[in-house]
Amino acid sequence: MSLTLADAIERHILALLQECGQADLQRVVLARQYDCAPSQINYVLATRFTPERGFVTVSRRGGGGYIRIVRSGQPELPRLAAALRQSGTGVAQAEAAAIVARCGASGWLTEREARMLTDMLHRDVLDLPLPQRDLLRARLLAVALLSASQGR
């Protein structure tokens, strides 16, 4: 059975996660390594490293920008919280809800805590224009995850 390009890229990223606990990547560098377009890297990230699959992807744009991928399980909660705080980018409502649901499903948040956190991070509550709303959501989520990792 031969690997597709997407499979090979996924395995590479999973190996980095296994080795370091997080993967810091640059799309252009990875695209050069696999002799593909950066959009292929985007495809792999969007389809295989999703919150529903237990991953959080944080991007930092600009010169020297990177993509940080972290598993969203409890041992990684402090690392995930740090990544959210350091990224300088926001978290969309759907992504935050998926992270909270994953933490709830893994038992690191009670059902009540997960529901409260999801409600607290809702766009109607964070009544700010974008991108400030997503930045605040990322900061609040980071604090909540750090608190959850210390409280269990």
PyMOL commands that set and color helices and strands:
alter all, ss='L'
color gray80, all
select helices_A, chain A and resi 5-20+27-33+38-48+51-53+74-87+93-105+111-120+132-150
alter helices_A, ss='H'
color red, helices_A
select strands_A, chain A and resi 22-25+55-60+66-71
alter strands_A, ss='S'
color yellow, strands_A
deselect
rebuild
show_as cartoon
